[in-house]
C-alpha cells in the first residue's frame, strides 16, 4: 500500500486525535512536491526512478488497523480515523 503523507496531514485536521502515518501500515509513505491530499486515490501507476513501476490493481479496502494506535495497541473507542475516512 502506498499513501501520500499530505493525505494523513489533511485527515488529522478533521479528527479529534491526530494519527501517525504508521497506523495505516503502508509499505510506502510518499512525500510529494505538492501537498495535494488524496491524490493517490486517482493514480493508475507510480514510477520510482528509471526502472520501478507500480501499477494500481485495486483500491485499498479499509480494515480496522488504522483505528489501533501503533505505540499503545489501543483501539480508538470512537472508531477513528476510519469513521471520518468513510465520509
KACORJO-V513250 format. One record per backbone hydrogen bond with DSSP energy under -0.5 kcal/mol. CO is the residue of the C=O (numbers start at 1). NH is the residue of the N-H. E is the energy in kcal/mol with one decimal. If there is no record, write none. Layout:
{{CO NH E} {CO NH E}}
This chain:
{{1 27 -1.7} {1 28 -2.2} {3 5 -0.5} {3 30 -3.4} {4 7 -1.5} {4 8 -1.1} {5 9 -2.2} {6 10 -2.1} {7 11 -2.5} {8 12 -2.4} {10 13 -1.4} {11 14 -2.0} {11 15 -0.6} {16 18 -0.5} {20 23 -2.3} {21 24 -1.7} {21 26 -0.5} {22 25 -1.7} {28 3 -2.0} {28 30 -0.6} {30 5 -2.8} {30 32 -0.7} {35 37 -1.0} {36 39 -1.3} {38 41 -1.4} {39 42 -1.9} {40 43 -0.9} {44 56 -2.6} {46 54 -3.4} {47 49 -0.5} {48 51 -0.5} {48 52 -1.5} {51 53 -0.6} {52 48 -2.9} {53 55 -0.5} {54 46 -2.8} {55 57 -0.6} {61 63 -0.7} {63 66 -0.5} {64 67 -2.0} {65 68 -2.2} {67 69 -0.6} {67 76 -3.0} {69 73 -2.3} {74 69 -2.4} {76 79 -1.5} {79 83 -2.5} {81 85 -2.2} {82 86 -2.1} {83 87 -0.6} {84 87 -1.0}}
